[in-house]
Amino acid sequence: MLALVFWRLASFIPTLIVASAILFVAVNVVPGSAALSALGIHATPQALKRFEHQHGLDRPLAVQYVEWAGKALQGDFGTSFQNAVPVGPEVRKRIPVTLQLAGMAFVVAIVLAIPLGVVAGFRHQTGTDGVVTTLATLFGSTPNFWLATLLIWFFSLKMGWLPTGGYIPFGEDPAGNLERMLLPCIALGVVSSGLLIRIMRTAVIEVMSSNFIETARSKGVGDLRLVSFHVLRNALIPFFTVSAVEFGFLVGSVVIIEDVFRIPGIGSLVLVGIINRDYPVLLAAAMTVTVIVLIVNLIVDLAAQVIDPRQVRTGHGS
Amino acid sequence: MIRQLNWRRYGLVAVTLPVVALVFLAAALAPVIAPYDPFELDVLVMLQGPGENHLLGTDELGRDILSRVIHASRVSIVVGLVAVAIGATGGVLIGVLAAHFGGAVDSVLMRFMEIVFCFPAILLAVILMANLGTSVLNAMLAIGIIFIPGFARLTRAVAQTVQRQPFLEAAICLGVGPLRLVTREILPNVIGPVLVEAAVAFSYAVLLESALSFLGLGAQPPEPSWGNMINTGRGFIDQAPWISLAPGAALFITVFSFNLLGDGLRDVLDPKLHD
């Protein structure tokens, strides 16, 4: 067991290296564009050269990567091209915002997915199953930014019940924080529940076909007790293992939702980096999002193995 | 009994295929069926609600929403098709190679694919677009690259199953070369699952393209795309909600019917799942 945990942790390091290298290459895929965008299209060739030299952009990409990664490991993400402010503190300030949004949205998704998935799986191959499965596809097919727009239109502008966006830290004003987080979480959570309902349904169907369910049934265990005691407990483990993938998608979608609701999280920082062509900012923000996703996957992997050693995950199921 | 079973198997495809066909038809015949020129400004009818002259209303520049929604379907369809083609071609190639060679080639390729798969897709697309430059062509490329790992994993899994089948052993005994083995024995078995994945990937590509356009990183105005129309409409949502509603509904219907089509294809191609 300990060896397995160690192996998982060890294999996280190359994953992190490759992932960060991919991001670094993706951001720097067009050479020279950083200087051009920082200085504008009217910059002289000399000025561009000077800028590139100043920021070490004239060196080979591999050298730049190693230097960036070395500093990033110490929490130093360089300074913004735009305003020469260190990027690290800005990123750290935004992490809790995004984590709260993603976490609460995931809760919304789970609250929808577990009951619906259980009902569909328990009534497998019936009309109820068909309705729930279609509903899951419907949720999953909704563009989250469109849903967000509709939610703002209805709940904020028409009804005036909730603010249209913005952010207040939970510590300052818990009610104000939740008020502003509700619509973004619904927009993200409902769409994510689409896949989660299906995952839960599959997990329940799997458990339902086990011998011990038959035994329980023949002993006269009622439906409600069967679901709550036998099915749910066993289905939740595979559900959470697989749903970690969806959490990754959800964190990615934060980029759009934070923009729509003007939430100052990591996602909106990615966009700030893109709009300003501020590569240190973009890299730091994108890397943070990626690391969050990777760590969540790692934790779920480890937790699943500790809770249920039968679950040896080879890949990310879908 | 048999009839009922068949309806169960083909029902979803029978219901969704016409909708999908309609979307494709609208895209293909956009200039013919659109009632107005999608770029034509008419300040006299700015922000007009749905009515007799403009079925879905007009936008802030007096352009006909219906015509723009119809024309925008072209961007979505083309991006979807090309991105899926890129993803499927790349993925099938990598998957077949990984399955065929096995060993180190397999583990290196698949490990790499798994890491790319871990990336939040939209994040990778946004970054690629920001650097490749905002254009429809680059959107196809960025989205296509994202699809490669999914197709690769699927193809590898199917190819590995096929390789364990007796008929493959028989073919090898008969002296069939590796290239012929892949094209004649493995690929035909891969096509079914890849088709199902392609339908789902297509819907996701359409969704991603509109997300990019929504963020201003995809199709650039004045060229209409569902994403940039929804974004424009956000500014007028209080006075003219139809500007966002119409393209959003078109996007939603397209994605939904493609996802259902994917489910339906799965029923048709893999009847085992239904028993």
Interface residues (C-beta under 8 A of the other chain):
Chain A: T15 V18 A19 I22 L23 A26 V27 N28 V29 V30 S33 T133 T134 T137 L138 G140 S141 T142 P143 F145 W146 T149 L150 I152 W153 L157 G248 F249 V251 G252 S253 V255 I256 D259 V260 V270 L271 I274 R277 L282 A286 V289 T290 V293 L294 N297 G315 H316 S318
Chain B: F112 E114 I115 V116 F117 C118 F119 P120 A121 I122 L123 L124 V126 I127 L128 A130 N131 L132 G133 G150 R153 S203 L207 S210 A211 F214 L215 L217 G227 I230 G233 R234 I237 D238 P241 S244 L245 G248 L251 F252 V255 F256 N259 L260 D263
